[in-house]
C-alpha cells in the first residue's frame, strides 16, 4: 500500500488503519497475546497506523505487539480529560504503558458541541505544551459533531481531525440533533484545505453497515481530504480484506459474512435517551440496571438517573432498525 501524508503534520500513514478498540474488553475482549498477534500481523502486512485511547484500555495489546520487534507504527491516542494535569497524566500513561518515548498523535477525545471545546481548553493547552516539548508530534480532536469539525478550521494549532462519517450518516451530530454526511464531508474538506490531516472513523457505522462493505469504503475513501480510514479488526482475514481493498485487489462483489454478528450497546457512550427501545420492533431492548456513565454517584444516593440500554439477544432480530435513531452511535454490531 502507498502511504498518505496527514496534512501539515508530515506523518505518513497507510490508507487503512487499525482501530484497536475492537479487540479490547468493551468488544471482543481478546486474550492479550491473541490481540497483540493480530496487531503485529496487520503491521507486517502493511497497515502502519493504530488508533487507541485512554478510555479503551488497549495500550497493553500495543506494548505486547511491539515489544522486541523492529516495528514502528504510527500511534494515535486520545483522552476525554478536560484538565491540564489530567491530560498530562493521560499522555504520560500512554507513553509508559505502550513503552513509547513519543506519541505520534494525541487528541481530545470525542469533542462535542459548545461548551465542550471551551471547557476542555486546559487539556488543549497541555497538548500544545507536549507538542512543544517533542513528546507528542501532532495534536487535534476526534468528534462526531459537524459543528466541532467546522470550528477546527479556525484553530491554527489543530494538526489532526478524526471525524465520524459514513454513507448513512449514522452517529453524525450537529448541535443537539442529528447531522448529515454532506455537512461533515464539507467540514472535512475545509479542514484539509487548512492543512489538517484527516482520518475517518465509523465507516461501517459501528458495524451496522458492514454488509455493504465495498459501498461504505468507497464512500469514505472517496471523500476529499481523507488520508486514512480506521477499521476495527478481530480476525486475520478481516485485515486481509481491508488490505485487498486498499490495494484495489478486492472482489468488487465481496460481501462479508455477518450472520454471527450481534447488536450491542456501548455503555460508555449510551446516554439513556430510550430512542432505540421505542424503535425496536421485537421489544429486545430495555433499560438495564447500570446508570449512564457519569451518574454513578447520584445512583449511589438513591437519585433517579438515566440508565443504559441493553439487548436481549435471545429475541433480537438483528434488523438494525435501532442504530439510525441512536444520537451518539452507542449501538454497534460485532
C-alpha atoms as one frame of an Amber mdcrd trajectory, in Angstrom:
protein
   0.000   0.000   0.000   1.116   3.536  -0.729   1.084   5.690   2.403  -0.599
   9.081   2.576   0.568  12.208   4.399  -1.574  13.579   7.226  -1.622  17.235
   6.252   0.885  19.632   7.754   1.941  17.031  10.340   4.041  15.293   7.695
   3.153  11.920   9.235   2.842   9.131   6.645   0.021   6.644   7.254  -1.471
   3.663   5.456  -4.839   4.321   3.757  -6.483   1.914   6.188  -5.648   1.889
   9.882  -6.299  -0.493  12.770  -8.875   0.748  15.287  -7.665  -1.114  18.377
 -10.884  -0.534  20.333 -12.385  -3.667  18.774 -10.012  -6.139  20.419 -10.405
  -4.649  23.925 -12.675  -5.535  26.799 -15.660  -3.467  25.667 -15.973  -5.508
  22.476 -14.161  -8.752  21.565 -12.068  -8.863  24.756  -9.352 -10.905  23.069
  -6.645 -12.538  25.199  -3.580 -10.294  25.366  -1.357 -12.496  23.209  -4.084
 -13.052  20.613  -4.792  -9.346  20.277  -1.099  -8.499  20.129  -0.580 -11.116
  17.415  -3.363  -9.562  15.344  -1.764  -6.126  15.626   1.633  -7.499  14.586
   0.055  -9.308  11.655  -1.633  -6.120  10.426   1.566  -4.066  10.712   3.673
  -6.657   8.929   1.101  -6.782   6.149   1.456  -3.023   5.634  -1.022  -1.319
   7.976   1.217   1.140   9.822  -1.440   3.191  11.638  -3.010   2.314  15.023
  -5.777   4.205  16.816  -6.310   3.750  20.531  -7.436   5.816  23.537  -7.038
   6.050  27.283 -10.682   5.021  27.673 -10.241   1.846  25.591  -7.641   0.329
  27.951  -5.906  -1.303  24.979  -2.380   0.003  25.496  -1.161  -3.406  26.778
  -2.032  -5.013  23.437   0.099  -2.486  21.570   3.002  -2.737  24.003   2.982
  -6.537  23.731   2.689  -6.407  19.926   5.714  -4.134  19.516   7.943  -5.492
  22.281  11.154  -6.991  20.947  10.304  -6.158  17.326  11.558  -3.661  14.780
   8.014  -2.453  14.140   7.431   1.302  14.412   3.800   2.070  13.534   2.181
   5.478  13.795   0.128   5.535  17.003  -2.767   7.888  17.683  -4.299   8.091
  21.139  -6.746  10.393  22.856  -8.272  11.296  26.202 -11.639  12.507  27.459
  -9.999  14.602  30.181 -10.552  18.362  30.329  -7.911  19.480  32.850  -4.250
  20.370  32.259  -2.836  17.957  34.844  -5.282  15.222  33.878  -4.221  15.450
  30.225  -0.573  15.416  31.255  -1.271  12.190  33.157  -3.065  10.750  30.114
  -0.091  11.416  27.828   2.409  10.051  30.324   0.230   6.982  30.844   0.220
   6.356  27.088   3.987   6.745  26.846   4.570   4.447  29.797   2.053   1.707
  29.020   2.984   1.487  25.348   6.719   1.979  26.057   6.962   4.925  23.653
   9.149   7.976  24.167   6.972   9.923  21.736   3.298   9.570  20.883   2.760
  10.413  17.223  -0.756  11.828  17.574  -2.707  12.761  20.690  -6.242  14.087
  20.526  -9.012  15.484  22.648 -11.379  12.512  22.585 -14.929  12.964  21.266
 -15.284  16.723  21.450 -18.955  17.703  21.461 -20.845  20.879  20.666 -20.363
  24.009  22.753 -19.433  24.498  25.510 -17.360  21.274  25.409 -14.487  22.755
  23.378 -14.242  25.749  25.696 -14.443  23.603  28.814 -11.516  21.499  27.608
  -9.123  24.360  26.931  -6.819  23.436  29.859  -6.343  19.972  28.332  -5.762
  21.554  24.929  -3.156  23.841  26.473  -1.288  20.812  27.794  -1.342  19.110
  24.394   0.205  22.236  22.873   2.901  22.165  25.575   3.514  18.446  24.989
   3.964  19.095  21.288   6.400  21.944  22.017   8.413  19.575  24.242   8.522
  16.947  21.490   6.756  14.170  23.385   3.765  14.433  21.023   4.220  15.060
  17.306   0.737  16.216  16.330  -2.427  17.221  18.187  -6.086  17.586  17.356
  -9.594  16.363  18.071 -11.831  13.398  17.461 -15.502  14.198  17.067 -18.907
  13.024  15.919 -20.090  16.640  15.530 -20.214  18.649  12.324 -20.090  21.927
  14.241 -16.879  20.863  16.012 -15.250  19.912  12.712 -16.265  23.294  11.318
 -14.849  25.062  14.375 -11.438  23.432  13.861 -10.909  25.402  10.654 -10.267
  28.424  12.893  -7.916  26.641  15.313  -4.412  27.116  13.943  -2.830  24.714
  16.447  -5.036  21.808  15.305  -2.972  19.397  13.215  -5.397  16.478  13.062
  -9.140  15.931  12.698 -10.580  12.464  13.376 -14.283  12.703  12.422 -17.129
  10.192  12.286 -18.562   9.805   8.799 -20.349   7.096   6.855 -22.679   6.690
   3.918 -25.824   6.578   6.086 -24.872   9.429   8.476 -25.120   7.015  11.432
 -23.911   8.761  14.586 -23.183  12.120  12.973 -24.342  15.010  15.164 -24.866
  18.731  14.679 -25.620  20.763  17.745 -28.134  18.838  19.839 -29.584  16.960
  16.878 -28.604  14.578  14.100 -26.141  15.675  11.455 -25.768  14.918   7.744
 -22.890  13.238   5.947 -22.857  16.036   3.360 -22.202  18.657   6.036 -19.491
  16.583   7.690 -17.866  15.967   4.298 -17.819  19.715   3.658 -16.220  20.359
   7.055 -13.608  17.659   6.402 -12.740  19.251   3.072 -12.430  22.685   4.674
 -10.131  21.357   7.402  -7.968  19.584   4.843  -7.619  22.789   2.843  -6.372
  24.456   6.024  -3.572  21.881   6.167  -5.083  19.491   8.704  -4.537  15.767
   8.408  -7.849  13.905   8.452  -8.503  10.246   9.155 -12.020   8.868   9.471
 -13.888   6.659  11.940 -17.032   4.506  11.762 -17.143   3.982   8.001 -19.345
   0.966   8.778 -21.460   2.824  11.328 -20.188   0.805  14.266 -20.522  -2.437
  12.289 -24.166  -1.841  11.382 -23.293  -1.238   7.714 -20.650  -3.945   7.295
 -22.911  -5.869   4.913 -22.333  -3.036   2.411 -18.547  -3.293   2.783 -17.437
  -2.026  -0.631 -20.043   0.722  -0.829 -19.132   2.024   2.632 -15.403   2.169
   1.975 -15.877   3.623  -1.491 -17.856   6.474   0.025 -15.434   7.388   2.814
 -12.193   6.888   0.915 -13.604   8.884  -1.978 -14.155  11.997   0.127 -11.825
  14.932  -0.436  -9.291  15.391   2.353  -9.348  11.949   3.998  -5.943  10.239
   4.203  -6.897   7.092   6.110  -9.910   5.235   7.463  -9.824   3.336  10.743
 -11.281  -0.180  10.728 -11.776  -2.430  13.736 -10.354  -5.900  13.146 -10.971
  -9.114  15.048  -9.541 -11.690  12.660  -6.603 -12.076  10.271  -8.939 -12.430
   7.288 -10.538  -9.069   8.090  -7.098  -7.495   7.859  -6.513  -9.256   4.546
  -9.766  -7.948   3.036  -9.036  -4.358   4.090  -5.593  -4.525   2.512  -7.041
  -6.024  -0.665  -9.481  -3.127  -0.777  -6.749  -0.525  -0.249  -4.624  -2.109
  -2.977  -7.532  -2.305  -5.431  -7.408  -6.102  -5.496 -10.638  -6.995  -3.712
 -13.511  -8.765  -5.455 -15.975  -5.923  -6.035 -18.807  -8.342  -5.251 -17.365
  -9.138  -1.810 -19.917  -9.298   0.999 -18.648 -10.278   4.468 -20.453 -12.924
   6.485 -22.298 -11.033   9.236 -24.626 -13.878  10.195 -22.957 -14.360  13.582
 -22.715 -10.685  14.498 -24.954  -9.305  17.233 -26.231  -5.886  18.296 -24.544
  -4.461  21.403 -24.867  -1.219  23.370 -21.628   0.623  24.135 -22.331   1.545
  27.756 -19.614   4.182  27.683 -21.499   6.131  25.003 -25.162   5.370  25.796
 -26.973   8.410  27.199 -30.180   6.622  28.170 -32.437   8.510  25.753 -34.591
   5.453  25.047 -34.870   6.024  21.283 -33.688   2.501  20.494 -36.203   0.981
  22.916 -39.063   2.773  21.176 -37.813   1.760  17.732 -37.137  -1.954  18.375
 -39.908  -3.962  16.626 -39.393  -7.042  18.798 -39.012  -5.363  22.212 -35.481
  -6.758  22.517 -34.011  -3.589  24.033 -34.735  -2.308  27.518 -33.090  -0.252
  30.240 -30.675  -2.211  32.418 -29.509  -1.677  35.978 -26.324   0.225  35.146
 -26.606   4.054  35.141 -25.312   6.190  32.315 -21.583   6.835  32.756 -21.015
   9.881  34.963 -24.156   9.448  37.057 -22.887   6.696  39.364 -22.653   8.993
  42.385 -26.280  10.033  42.062 -27.319   6.397  41.755 -25.485   5.589  44.987
 -27.515   8.308  46.703 -30.767   6.792  45.515 -31.465   9.517  42.954 -33.247
   8.841  39.671 -30.669   8.799  36.883 -30.621   7.820  33.187 -29.987   4.123
  32.620 -28.125   2.472  29.764 -29.962   0.312  27.277 -29.264  -3.392  26.952
 -30.104  -6.022  24.346 -31.826  -9.352  24.912 -30.019 -11.407  22.264 -32.471
 -14.283  22.618 -35.140 -12.238  20.833 -33.076  -9.641  18.926 -33.783  -9.835
  15.179 -30.507  -8.072  14.239 -32.640  -5.932  11.936 -30.601  -2.804  12.646
 -33.620  -0.515  12.998 -32.252   0.735  16.322 -28.899   2.051  15.079 -30.120
   5.036  12.993 -32.086   6.520  15.915 -29.179   6.469  18.397 -27.927  10.062
  18.749 -24.437   9.105  19.935 -23.574   5.964  17.942 -23.733   3.764  21.012
 -25.295   0.870  19.077 -22.679  -1.327  17.472 -22.657  -4.707  15.777 -19.921
  -7.289  16.314
